[in-house]
């Protein structure tokens, strides 16, 4: 069994998983690290992060077993 991972915003868990893979990928998407162009990143934020996952502009924390491992800032569109 893998450690519990969470993506938090404003102190609240938005997503959580124990698979050890998916949340790191989603976090990197939210941070803009997995996109080749600003337009691709903007589309992801608008159509996936904001519309489907309910993230908002602001700080997102990648947390594992209650410890913050990384932070990223989602800029407003």
N, CA, C and O atoms as a Maestro MAE file, in Angstrom:
{
 s_m_m2io_version
 :::
 2.0.0
}

f_m_ct {
 s_m_title
 :::
 protein
 m_atom[308] {
  # First column is atom index #
  i_m_mmod_type
  r_m_x_coord
  r_m_y_coord
  r_m_z_coord
  i_m_residue_number
  s_m_chain_name
  s_m_pdb_residue_name
  s_m_pdb_atom_name
  i_m_atomic_number
  :::
  1 25 0.838 -1.176 0.000 1 A "UNK " " N  " 7
  2 3 0.000 0.000 0.000 1 A "UNK " " CA " 6
  3 2 0.889 1.248 0.000 1 A "UNK " " C  " 6
  4 15 1.840 1.331 0.777 1 A "UNK " " O  " 8
  5 25 0.585 2.205 -0.859 2 A "UNK " " N  " 7
  6 3 1.337 3.446 -0.958 2 A "UNK " " CA " 6
  7 2 0.848 4.447 0.073 2 A "UNK " " C  " 6
  8 15 -0.222 4.293 0.662 2 A "UNK " " O  " 8
  9 25 1.652 5.467 0.275 3 A "UNK " " N  " 7
  10 3 1.301 6.540 1.206 3 A "UNK " " CA " 6
  11 2 0.151 7.368 0.639 3 A "UNK " " C  " 6
  12 15 0.001 7.491 -0.576 3 A "UNK " " O  " 8
  13 25 -0.641 7.921 1.515 4 A "UNK " " N  " 7
  14 3 -1.729 8.803 1.098 4 A "UNK " " CA " 6
  15 2 -1.152 10.126 0.627 4 A "UNK " " C  " 6
  16 15 -0.347 10.747 1.320 4 A "UNK " " O  " 8
  17 25 -1.571 10.552 -0.560 5 A "UNK " " N  " 7
  18 3 -1.165 11.831 -1.122 5 A "UNK " " CA " 6
  19 2 -2.408 12.692 -1.301 5 A "UNK " " C  " 6
  20 15 -3.506 12.189 -1.538 5 A "UNK " " O  " 8
  21 25 -2.208 14.006 -1.181 6 A "UNK " " N  " 7
  22 3 -3.316 14.947 -1.327 6 A "UNK " " CA " 6
  23 2 -2.858 16.161 -2.112 6 A "UNK " " C  " 6
  24 15 -1.682 16.524 -2.095 6 A "UNK " " O  " 8
  25 25 -3.797 16.776 -2.796 7 A "UNK " " N  " 7
  26 3 -3.609 18.107 -3.340 7 A "UNK " " CA " 6
  27 2 -4.539 18.997 -2.543 7 A "UNK " " C  " 6
  28 15 -5.751 18.779 -2.511 7 A "UNK " " O  " 8
  29 25 -3.965 20.005 -1.896 8 A "UNK " " N  " 7
  30 3 -4.734 20.893 -1.031 8 A "UNK " " CA " 6
  31 2 -4.707 22.315 -1.564 8 A "UNK " " C  " 6
  32 15 -3.739 22.758 -2.184 8 A "UNK " " O  " 8
  33 25 -5.787 23.004 -1.305 9 A "UNK " " N  " 7
  34 3 -5.866 24.417 -1.628 9 A "UNK " " CA " 6
  35 2 -6.626 25.099 -0.504 9 A "UNK " " C  " 6
  36 15 -7.697 24.645 -0.102 9 A "UNK " " O  " 8
  37 25 -6.072 26.181 -0.003 10 A "UNK " " N  " 7
  38 3 -6.669 26.915 1.124 10 A "UNK " " CA " 6
  39 2 -6.907 26.007 2.336 10 A "UNK " " C  " 6
  40 15 -7.906 26.148 3.040 10 A "UNK " " O  " 8
  41 25 -5.974 25.075 2.568 11 A "UNK " " N  " 7
  42 3 -6.062 24.189 3.722 11 A "UNK " " CA " 6
  43 2 -7.035 23.040 3.589 11 A "UNK " " C  " 6
  44 15 -7.205 22.261 4.527 11 A "UNK " " O  " 8
  45 25 -7.683 22.919 2.431 12 A "UNK " " N  " 7
  46 3 -8.672 21.857 2.229 12 A "UNK " " CA " 6
  47 2 -8.197 20.894 1.152 12 A "UNK " " C  " 6
  48 15 -7.608 21.310 0.154 12 A "UNK " " O  " 8
  49 25 -8.451 19.616 1.352 13 A "UNK " " N  " 7
  50 3 -8.095 18.604 0.367 13 A "UNK " " CA " 6
  51 2 -9.054 18.687 -0.818 13 A "UNK " " C  " 6
  52 15 -10.272 18.602 -0.658 13 A "UNK " " O  " 8
  53 25 -8.480 18.856 -2.011 14 A "UNK " " N  " 7
  54 3 -9.276 18.885 -3.235 14 A "UNK " " CA " 6
  55 2 -9.283 17.496 -3.865 14 A "UNK " " C  " 6
  56 15 -10.326 17.030 -4.323 14 A "UNK " " O  " 8
  57 25 -8.134 16.836 -3.891 15 A "UNK " " N  " 7
  58 3 -8.005 15.475 -4.414 15 A "UNK " " CA " 6
  59 2 -7.112 14.665 -3.478 15 A "UNK " " C  " 6
  60 15 -6.216 15.212 -2.834 15 A "UNK " " O  " 8
  61 25 -7.362 13.356 -3.407 16 A "UNK " " N  " 7
  62 3 -6.477 12.475 -2.638 16 A "UNK " " CA " 6
  63 2 -6.389 11.126 -3.335 16 A "UNK " " C  " 6
  64 15 -7.292 10.722 -4.068 16 A "UNK " " O  " 8
  65 25 -5.266 10.435 -3.083 17 A "UNK " " N  " 7
  66 3 -5.040 9.141 -3.726 17 A "UNK " " CA " 6
  67 2 -3.977 8.377 -2.949 17 A "UNK " " C  " 6
  68 15 -3.209 8.954 -2.179 17 A "UNK " " O  " 8
  69 25 -3.951 7.085 -3.164 18 A "UNK " " N  " 7
  70 3 -2.906 6.233 -2.601 18 A "UNK " " CA " 6
  71 2 -2.149 5.494 -3.695 18 A "UNK " " C  " 6
  72 15 -1.383 4.578 -3.397 18 A "UNK " " O  " 8
  73 25 -2.349 5.876 -4.970 19 A "UNK " " N  " 7
  74 3 -1.690 5.137 -6.050 19 A "UNK " " CA " 6
  75 2 -0.235 5.546 -6.270 19 A "UNK " " C  " 6
  76 15 0.496 4.853 -6.977 19 A "UNK " " O  " 8
  77 25 0.195 6.658 -5.677 20 A "UNK " " N  " 7
  78 3 1.584 7.068 -5.761 20 A "UNK " " CA " 6
  79 2 2.005 7.697 -7.077 20 A "UNK " " C  " 6
  80 15 3.173 8.050 -7.238 20 A "UNK " " O  " 8
  81 25 1.085 7.848 -8.024 21 A "UNK " " N  " 7
  82 3 1.449 8.365 -9.348 21 A "UNK " " CA " 6
  83 2 0.559 9.516 -9.784 21 A "UNK " " C  " 6
  84 15 1.063 10.576 -10.154 21 A "UNK " " O  " 8
  85 25 -0.732 9.334 -9.749 22 A "UNK " " N  " 7
  86 3 -1.649 10.265 -10.401 22 A "UNK " " CA " 6
  87 2 -1.591 11.682 -9.831 22 A "UNK " " C  " 6
  88 15 -1.643 12.646 -10.594 22 A "UNK " " O  " 8
  89 25 -1.486 11.831 -8.521 23 A "UNK " " N  " 7
  90 3 -1.515 13.181 -7.968 23 A "UNK " " CA " 6
  91 2 -0.250 13.963 -8.285 23 A "UNK " " C  " 6
  92 15 -0.314 15.183 -8.441 23 A "UNK " " O  " 8
  93 25 0.884 13.309 -8.384 24 A "UNK " " N  " 7
  94 3 2.107 14.008 -8.783 24 A "UNK " " CA " 6
  95 2 1.946 14.521 -10.219 24 A "UNK " " C  " 6
  96 15 2.335 15.650 -10.520 24 A "UNK " " O  " 8
  97 25 1.381 13.706 -11.092 25 A "UNK " " N  " 7
  98 3 1.158 14.133 -12.470 25 A "UNK " " CA " 6
  99 2 0.177 15.308 -12.520 25 A "UNK " " C  " 6
  100 15 0.418 16.286 -13.228 25 A "UNK " " O  " 8
  101 25 -0.914 15.218 -11.782 26 A "UNK " " N  " 7
  102 3 -1.894 16.304 -11.759 26 A "UNK " " CA " 6
  103 2 -1.267 17.566 -11.173 26 A "UNK " " C  " 6
  104 15 -1.498 18.662 -11.684 26 A "UNK " " O  " 8
  105 25 -0.481 17.429 -10.116 27 A "UNK " " N  " 7
  106 3 0.200 18.582 -9.526 27 A "UNK " " CA " 6
  107 2 1.119 19.246 -10.551 27 A "UNK " " C  " 6
  108 15 1.123 20.470 -10.682 27 A "UNK " " O  " 8
  109 25 1.890 18.446 -11.270 28 A "UNK " " N  " 7
  110 3 2.769 19.003 -12.301 28 A "UNK " " CA " 6
  111 2 1.968 19.687 -13.407 28 A "UNK " " C  " 6
  112 15 2.413 20.695 -13.957 28 A "UNK " " O  " 8
  113 25 0.806 19.158 -13.735 29 A "UNK " " N  " 7
  114 3 -0.083 19.833 -14.694 29 A "UNK " " CA " 6
  115 2 -0.535 21.184 -14.140 29 A "UNK " " C  " 6
  116 15 -0.496 22.191 -14.847 29 A "UNK " " O  " 8
  117 25 -0.963 21.204 -12.884 30 A "UNK " " N  " 7
  118 3 -1.426 22.441 -12.267 30 A "UNK " " CA " 6
  119 2 -0.313 23.487 -12.202 30 A "UNK " " C  " 6
  120 15 -0.569 24.687 -12.294 30 A "UNK " " O  " 8
  121 25 0.917 23.016 -12.042 31 A "UNK " " N  " 7
  122 3 2.072 23.913 -11.983 31 A "UNK " " CA " 6
  123 2 2.523 24.346 -13.374 31 A "UNK " " C  " 6
  124 15 3.378 25.223 -13.495 31 A "UNK " " O  " 8
  125 25 1.965 23.749 -14.426 32 A "UNK " " N  " 7
  126 3 2.321 24.098 -15.796 32 A "UNK " " CA " 6
  127 2 3.555 23.393 -16.307 32 A "UNK " " C  " 6
  128 15 4.072 23.757 -17.363 32 A "UNK " " O  " 8
  129 25 4.044 22.398 -15.596 33 A "UNK " " N  " 7
  130 3 5.297 21.713 -15.941 33 A "UNK " " CA " 6
  131 2 5.151 20.710 -17.083 33 A "UNK " " C  " 6
  132 15 6.152 20.342 -17.697 33 A "UNK " " O  " 8
  133 25 3.956 20.266 -17.379 34 A "UNK " " N  " 7
  134 3 3.763 19.210 -18.380 34 A "UNK " " CA " 6
  135 2 3.238 19.715 -19.723 34 A "UNK " " C  " 6
  136 15 2.743 18.927 -20.528 34 A "UNK " " O  " 8
  137 25 3.340 21.007 -19.967 35 A "UNK " " N  " 7
  138 3 2.771 21.562 -21.192 35 A "UNK " " CA " 6
  139 2 3.840 22.246 -22.030 35 A "UNK " " C  " 6
  140 15 4.772 22.855 -21.504 35 A "UNK " " O  " 8
  141 25 3.684 22.133 -23.351 36 A "UNK " " N  " 7
  142 3 4.640 22.718 -24.289 36 A "UNK " " CA " 6
  143 2 4.347 24.172 -24.612 36 A "UNK " " C  " 6
  144 15 5.227 24.884 -25.096 36 A "UNK " " O  " 8
  145 25 3.123 24.625 -24.353 37 A "UNK " " N  " 7
  146 3 2.789 26.003 -24.709 37 A "UNK " " CA " 6
  147 2 1.882 26.618 -23.648 37 A "UNK " " C  " 6
  148 15 1.150 25.905 -22.961 37 A "UNK " " O  " 8
  149 25 1.931 27.930 -23.518 38 A "UNK " " N  " 7
  150 3 1.017 28.604 -22.593 38 A "UNK " " CA " 6
  151 2 -0.455 28.356 -22.929 38 A "UNK " " C  " 6
  152 15 -1.292 28.288 -22.029 38 A "UNK " " O  " 8
  153 25 -0.771 28.221 -24.209 39 A "UNK " " N  " 7
  154 3 -2.160 27.973 -24.617 39 A "UNK " " CA " 6
  155 2 -2.645 26.619 -24.116 39 A "UNK " " C  " 6
  156 15 -3.776 26.496 -23.646 39 A "UNK " " O  " 8
  157 25 -1.789 25.601 -24.215 40 A "UNK " " N  " 7
  158 3 -2.135 24.259 -23.715 40 A "UNK " " CA " 6
  159 2 -2.416 24.305 -22.215 40 A "UNK " " C  " 6
  160 15 -3.395 23.731 -21.738 40 A "UNK " " O  " 8
  161 25 -1.547 24.994 -21.483 41 A "UNK " " N  " 7
  162 3 -1.695 25.122 -20.032 41 A "UNK " " CA " 6
  163 2 -2.979 25.873 -19.690 41 A "UNK " " C  " 6
  164 15 -3.716 25.459 -18.795 41 A "UNK " " O  " 8
  165 25 -3.249 26.950 -20.378 42 A "UNK " " N  " 7
  166 3 -4.469 27.738 -20.161 42 A "UNK " " CA " 6
  167 2 -5.716 26.889 -20.396 42 A "UNK " " C  " 6
  168 15 -6.665 26.943 -19.614 42 A "UNK " " O  " 8
  169 25 -5.712 26.100 -21.482 43 A "UNK " " N  " 7
  170 3 -6.846 25.228 -21.778 43 A "UNK " " CA " 6
  171 2 -7.047 24.186 -20.674 43 A "UNK " " C  " 6
  172 15 -8.177 23.910 -20.272 43 A "UNK " " O  " 8
  173 25 -5.942 23.609 -20.188 44 A "UNK " " N  " 7
  174 3 -6.029 22.626 -19.100 44 A "UNK " " CA " 6
  175 2 -6.647 23.262 -17.859 44 A "UNK " " C  " 6
  176 15 -7.550 22.691 -17.248 44 A "UNK " " O  " 8
  177 25 -6.160 24.444 -17.488 45 A "UNK " " N  " 7
  178 3 -6.716 25.108 -16.315 45 A "UNK " " CA " 6
  179 2 -8.202 25.365 -16.480 45 A "UNK " " C  " 6
  180 15 -8.999 25.043 -15.599 45 A "UNK " " O  " 8
  181 25 -8.564 25.941 -17.602 46 A "UNK " " N  " 7
  182 3 -9.962 26.328 -17.823 46 A "UNK " " CA " 6
  183 2 -10.892 25.130 -17.874 46 A "UNK " " C  " 6
  184 15 -11.922 25.120 -17.199 46 A "UNK " " O  " 8
  185 25 -10.545 24.107 -18.672 47 A "UNK " " N  " 7
  186 3 -11.477 23.010 -18.951 47 A "UNK " " CA " 6
  187 2 -11.366 21.823 -18.006 47 A "UNK " " C  " 6
  188 15 -12.312 21.044 -17.880 47 A "UNK " " O  " 8
  189 25 -10.225 21.673 -17.339 48 A "UNK " " N  " 7
  190 3 -10.045 20.526 -16.448 48 A "UNK " " CA " 6
  191 2 -9.904 20.975 -14.997 48 A "UNK " " C  " 6
  192 15 -10.734 20.627 -14.158 48 A "UNK " " O  " 8
  193 25 -8.866 21.739 -14.700 49 A "UNK " " N  " 7
  194 3 -8.580 22.098 -13.305 49 A "UNK " " CA " 6
  195 2 -9.713 22.895 -12.674 49 A "UNK " " C  " 6
  196 15 -10.157 22.576 -11.571 49 A "UNK " " O  " 8
  197 25 -10.185 23.931 -13.366 50 A "UNK " " N  " 7
  198 3 -11.240 24.772 -12.795 50 A "UNK " " CA " 6
  199 2 -12.623 24.148 -12.966 50 A "UNK " " C  " 6
  200 15 -13.392 24.079 -12.007 50 A "UNK " " O  " 8
  201 25 -12.942 23.699 -14.159 51 A "UNK " " N  " 7
  202 3 -14.298 23.218 -14.456 51 A "UNK " " CA " 6
  203 2 -14.603 21.844 -13.866 51 A "UNK " " C  " 6
  204 15 -15.712 21.620 -13.380 51 A "UNK " " O  " 8
  205 25 -13.640 20.918 -13.898 52 A "UNK " " N  " 7
  206 3 -13.915 19.551 -13.461 52 A "UNK " " CA " 6
  207 2 -13.389 19.234 -12.059 52 A "UNK " " C  " 6
  208 15 -14.054 18.545 -11.285 52 A "UNK " " O  " 8
  209 25 -12.200 19.734 -11.737 53 A "UNK " " N  " 7
  210 3 -11.591 19.407 -10.438 53 A "UNK " " CA " 6
  211 2 -11.880 20.462 -9.370 53 A "UNK " " C  " 6
  212 15 -11.642 20.227 -8.185 53 A "UNK " " O  " 8
  213 25 -12.389 21.613 -9.781 54 A "UNK " " N  " 7
  214 3 -12.790 22.682 -8.870 54 A "UNK " " CA " 6
  215 2 -11.632 23.361 -8.143 54 A "UNK " " C  " 6
  216 15 -11.795 23.847 -7.024 54 A "UNK " " O  " 8
  217 25 -10.451 23.392 -8.789 55 A "UNK " " N  " 7
  218 3 -9.363 24.210 -8.271 55 A "UNK " " CA " 6
  219 2 -9.656 25.661 -8.605 55 A "UNK " " C  " 6
  220 15 -10.483 25.960 -9.467 55 A "UNK " " O  " 8
  221 25 -8.969 26.557 -7.914 56 A "UNK " " N  " 7
  222 3 -9.095 27.996 -8.128 56 A "UNK " " CA " 6
  223 2 -7.696 28.580 -8.265 56 A "UNK " " C  " 6
  224 15 -6.719 27.940 -7.875 56 A "UNK " " O  " 8
  225 25 -7.585 29.785 -8.813 57 A "UNK " " N  " 7
  226 3 -6.274 30.434 -8.809 57 A "UNK " " CA " 6
  227 2 -5.765 30.543 -7.365 57 A "UNK " " C  " 6
  228 15 -6.540 30.795 -6.442 57 A "UNK " " O  " 8
  229 25 -4.481 30.354 -7.190 58 A "UNK " " N  " 7
  230 3 -3.886 30.428 -5.861 58 A "UNK " " CA " 6
  231 2 -2.912 29.298 -5.637 58 A "UNK " " C  " 6
  232 15 -2.559 28.577 -6.570 58 A "UNK " " O  " 8
  233 25 -2.482 29.142 -4.413 59 A "UNK " " N  " 7
  234 3 -1.480 28.145 -4.046 59 A "UNK " " CA " 6
  235 2 -2.107 26.756 -3.952 59 A "UNK " " C  " 6
  236 15 -3.183 26.578 -3.381 59 A "UNK " " O  " 8
  237 25 -1.408 25.778 -4.527 60 A "UNK " " N  " 7
  238 3 -1.779 24.364 -4.415 60 A "UNK " " CA " 6
  239 2 -0.620 23.657 -3.734 60 A "UNK " " C  " 6
  240 15 0.539 23.881 -4.083 60 A "UNK " " O  " 8
  241 25 -0.927 22.805 -2.765 61 A "UNK " " N  " 7
  242 3 0.105 22.065 -2.040 61 A "UNK " " CA " 6
  243 2 0.019 20.585 -2.385 61 A "UNK " " C  " 6
  244 15 -1.067 20.007 -2.429 61 A "UNK " " O  " 8
  245 25 1.172 19.982 -2.628 62 A "UNK " " N  " 7
  246 3 1.277 18.534 -2.806 62 A "UNK " " CA " 6
  247 2 1.705 17.971 -1.459 62 A "UNK " " C  " 6
  248 15 2.783 18.290 -0.957 62 A "UNK " " O  " 8
  249 25 0.852 17.130 -0.878 63 A "UNK " " N  " 7
  250 3 1.046 16.647 0.487 63 A "UNK " " CA " 6
  251 2 1.100 15.125 0.483 63 A "UNK " " C  " 6
  252 15 0.312 14.463 -0.193 63 A "UNK " " O  " 8
  253 25 2.045 14.580 1.252 64 A "UNK " " N  " 7
  254 3 2.130 13.127 1.417 64 A "UNK " " CA " 6
  255 2 2.255 12.822 2.903 64 A "UNK " " C  " 6
  256 15 3.130 13.350 3.588 64 A "UNK " " O  " 8
  257 25 1.377 11.973 3.382 65 A "UNK " " N  " 7
  258 3 1.353 11.595 4.799 65 A "UNK " " CA " 6
  259 2 1.343 12.838 5.697 65 A "UNK " " C  " 6
  260 15 1.990 12.857 6.744 65 A "UNK " " O  " 8
  261 25 0.606 13.872 5.283 66 A "UNK " " N  " 7
  262 3 0.456 15.078 6.077 66 A "UNK " " CA " 6
  263 2 1.584 16.087 5.955 66 A "UNK " " C  " 6
  264 15 1.512 17.156 6.561 66 A "UNK " " O  " 8
  265 25 2.633 15.777 5.184 67 A "UNK " " N  " 7
  266 3 3.780 16.676 5.029 67 A "UNK " " CA " 6
  267 2 3.741 17.340 3.650 67 A "UNK " " C  " 6
  268 15 3.593 16.662 2.633 67 A "UNK " " O  " 8
  269 25 3.876 18.668 3.623 68 A "UNK " " N  " 7
  270 3 3.898 19.393 2.351 68 A "UNK " " CA " 6
  271 2 5.230 19.138 1.664 68 A "UNK " " C  " 6
  272 15 6.289 19.469 2.196 68 A "UNK " " O  " 8
  273 25 5.166 18.536 0.457 69 A "UNK " " N  " 7
  274 3 6.377 18.230 -0.310 69 A "UNK " " CA " 6
  275 2 6.680 19.262 -1.379 69 A "UNK " " C  " 6
  276 15 7.835 19.436 -1.769 69 A "UNK " " O  " 8
  277 25 5.645 19.950 -1.857 70 A "UNK " " N  " 7
  278 3 5.829 20.896 -2.956 70 A "UNK " " CA " 6
  279 2 4.650 21.863 -2.983 70 A "UNK " " C  " 6
  280 15 3.553 21.541 -2.528 70 A "UNK " " O  " 8
  281 25 4.896 23.050 -3.524 71 A "UNK " " N  " 7
  282 3 3.840 24.043 -3.699 71 A "UNK " " CA " 6
  283 2 3.946 24.632 -5.094 71 A "UNK " " C  " 6
  284 15 5.031 24.716 -5.669 71 A "UNK " " O  " 8
  285 25 2.801 25.038 -5.629 72 A "UNK " " N  " 7
  286 3 2.744 25.710 -6.924 72 A "UNK " " CA " 6
  287 2 1.644 26.767 -6.843 72 A "UNK " " C  " 6
  288 15 0.723 26.675 -6.031 72 A "UNK " " O  " 8
  289 25 1.768 27.758 -7.699 73 A "UNK " " N  " 7
  290 3 0.753 28.807 -7.754 73 A "UNK " " CA " 6
  291 2 0.045 28.750 -9.100 73 A "UNK " " C  " 6
  292 15 0.677 28.799 -10.156 73 A "UNK " " O  " 8
  293 25 -1.278 28.645 -9.042 74 A "UNK " " N  " 7
  294 3 -2.095 28.708 -10.247 74 A "UNK " " CA " 6
  295 2 -2.473 30.176 -10.442 74 A "UNK " " C  " 6
  296 15 -3.126 30.779 -9.590 74 A "UNK " " O  " 8
  297 25 -2.055 30.734 -11.566 75 A "UNK " " N  " 7
  298 3 -2.365 32.125 -11.873 75 A "UNK " " CA " 6
  299 2 -3.783 32.233 -12.439 75 A "UNK " " C  " 6
  300 15 -4.261 31.304 -13.092 75 A "UNK " " O  " 8
  301 25 -4.450 33.346 -12.195 76 A "UNK " " N  " 7
  302 3 -5.774 33.537 -12.806 76 A "UNK " " CA " 6
  303 2 -5.649 33.595 -14.324 76 A "UNK " " C  " 6
  304 15 -4.615 34.003 -14.853 76 A "UNK " " O  " 8
  305 25 -6.712 33.184 -15.028 77 A "UNK " " N  " 7
  306 3 -6.699 33.234 -16.494 77 A "UNK " " CA " 6
  307 2 -6.914 34.652 -16.978 77 A "UNK " " C  " 6
  308 15 -6.935 34.897 -18.184 77 A "UNK " " O  " 8
  :::
 }
 m_bond[307] {
  # First column is bond index #
  i_m_from
  i_m_to
  i_m_order
  :::
  1 1 2 1
  2 2 3 1
  3 3 4 2
  4 3 5 1
  5 5 6 1
  6 6 7 1
  7 7 8 2
  8 7 9 1
  9 9 10 1
  10 10 11 1
  11 11 12 2
  12 11 13 1
  13 13 14 1
  14 14 15 1
  15 15 16 2
  16 15 17 1
  17 17 18 1
  18 18 19 1
  19 19 20 2
  20 19 21 1
  21 21 22 1
  22 22 23 1
  23 23 24 2
  24 23 25 1
  25 25 26 1
  26 26 27 1
  27 27 28 2
  28 27 29 1
  29 29 30 1
  30 30 31 1
  31 31 32 2
  32 31 33 1
  33 33 34 1
  34 34 35 1
  35 35 36 2
  36 35 37 1
  37 37 38 1
  38 38 39 1
  39 39 40 2
  40 39 41 1
  41 41 42 1
  42 42 43 1
  43 43 44 2
  44 43 45 1
  45 45 46 1
  46 46 47 1
  47 47 48 2
  48 47 49 1
  49 49 50 1
  50 50 51 1
  51 51 52 2
  52 51 53 1
  53 53 54 1
  54 54 55 1
  55 55 56 2
  56 55 57 1
  57 57 58 1
  58 58 59 1
  59 59 60 2
  60 59 61 1
  61 61 62 1
  62 62 63 1
  63 63 64 2
  64 63 65 1
  65 65 66 1
  66 66 67 1
  67 67 68 2
  68 67 69 1
  69 69 70 1
  70 70 71 1
  71 71 72 2
  72 71 73 1
  73 73 74 1
  74 74 75 1
  75 75 76 2
  76 75 77 1
  77 77 78 1
  78 78 79 1
  79 79 80 2
  80 79 81 1
  81 81 82 1
  82 82 83 1
  83 83 84 2
  84 83 85 1
  85 85 86 1
  86 86 87 1
  87 87 88 2
  88 87 89 1
  89 89 90 1
  90 90 91 1
  91 91 92 2
  92 91 93 1
  93 93 94 1
  94 94 95 1
  95 95 96 2
  96 95 97 1
  97 97 98 1
  98 98 99 1
  99 99 100 2
  100 99 101 1
  101 101 102 1
  102 102 103 1
  103 103 104 2
  104 103 105 1
  105 105 106 1
  106 106 107 1
  107 107 108 2
  108 107 109 1
  109 109 110 1
  110 110 111 1
  111 111 112 2
  112 111 113 1
  113 113 114 1
  114 114 115 1
  115 115 116 2
  116 115 117 1
  117 117 118 1
  118 118 119 1
  119 119 120 2
  120 119 121 1
  121 121 122 1
  122 122 123 1
  123 123 124 2
  124 123 125 1
  125 125 126 1
  126 126 127 1
  127 127 128 2
  128 127 129 1
  129 129 130 1
  130 130 131 1
  131 131 132 2
  132 131 133 1
  133 133 134 1
  134 134 135 1
  135 135 136 2
  136 135 137 1
  137 137 138 1
  138 138 139 1
  139 139 140 2
  140 139 141 1
  141 141 142 1
  142 142 143 1
  143 143 144 2
  144 143 145 1
  145 145 146 1
  146 146 147 1
  147 147 148 2
  148 147 149 1
  149 149 150 1
  150 150 151 1
  151 151 152 2
  152 151 153 1
  153 153 154 1
  154 154 155 1
  155 155 156 2
  156 155 157 1
  157 157 158 1
  158 158 159 1
  159 159 160 2
  160 159 161 1
  161 161 162 1
  162 162 163 1
  163 163 164 2
  164 163 165 1
  165 165 166 1
  166 166 167 1
  167 167 168 2
  168 167 169 1
  169 169 170 1
  170 170 171 1
  171 171 172 2
  172 171 173 1
  173 173 174 1
  174 174 175 1
  175 175 176 2
  176 175 177 1
  177 177 178 1
  178 178 179 1
  179 179 180 2
  180 179 181 1
  181 181 182 1
  182 182 183 1
  183 183 184 2
  184 183 185 1
  185 185 186 1
  186 186 187 1
  187 187 188 2
  188 187 189 1
  189 189 190 1
  190 190 191 1
  191 191 192 2
  192 191 193 1
  193 193 194 1
  194 194 195 1
  195 195 196 2
  196 195 197 1
  197 197 198 1
  198 198 199 1
  199 199 200 2
  200 199 201 1
  201 201 202 1
  202 202 203 1
  203 203 204 2
  204 203 205 1
  205 205 206 1
  206 206 207 1
  207 207 208 2
  208 207 209 1
  209 209 210 1
  210 210 211 1
  211 211 212 2
  212 211 213 1
  213 213 214 1
  214 214 215 1
  215 215 216 2
  216 215 217 1
  217 217 218 1
  218 218 219 1
  219 219 220 2
  220 219 221 1
  221 221 222 1
  222 222 223 1
  223 223 224 2
  224 223 225 1
  225 225 226 1
  226 226 227 1
  227 227 228 2
  228 227 229 1
  229 229 230 1
  230 230 231 1
  231 231 232 2
  232 231 233 1
  233 233 234 1
  234 234 235 1
  235 235 236 2
  236 235 237 1
  237 237 238 1
  238 238 239 1
  239 239 240 2
  240 239 241 1
  241 241 242 1
  242 242 243 1
  243 243 244 2
  244 243 245 1
  245 245 246 1
  246 246 247 1
  247 247 248 2
  248 247 249 1
  249 249 250 1
  250 250 251 1
  251 251 252 2
  252 251 253 1
  253 253 254 1
  254 254 255 1
  255 255 256 2
  256 255 257 1
  257 257 258 1
  258 258 259 1
  259 259 260 2
  260 259 261 1
  261 261 262 1
  262 262 263 1
  263 263 264 2
  264 263 265 1
  265 265 266 1
  266 266 267 1
  267 267 268 2
  268 267 269 1
  269 269 270 1
  270 270 271 1
  271 271 272 2
  272 271 273 1
  273 273 274 1
  274 274 275 1
  275 275 276 2
  276 275 277 1
  277 277 278 1
  278 278 279 1
  279 279 280 2
  280 279 281 1
  281 281 282 1
  282 282 283 1
  283 283 284 2
  284 283 285 1
  285 285 286 1
  286 286 287 1
  287 287 288 2
  288 287 289 1
  289 289 290 1
  290 290 291 1
  291 291 292 2
  292 291 293 1
  293 293 294 1
  294 294 295 1
  295 295 296 2
  296 295 297 1
  297 297 298 1
  298 298 299 1
  299 299 300 2
  300 299 301 1
  301 301 302 1
  302 302 303 1
  303 303 304 2
  304 303 305 1
  305 305 306 1
  306 306 307 1
  307 307 308 2
  :::
 }
}
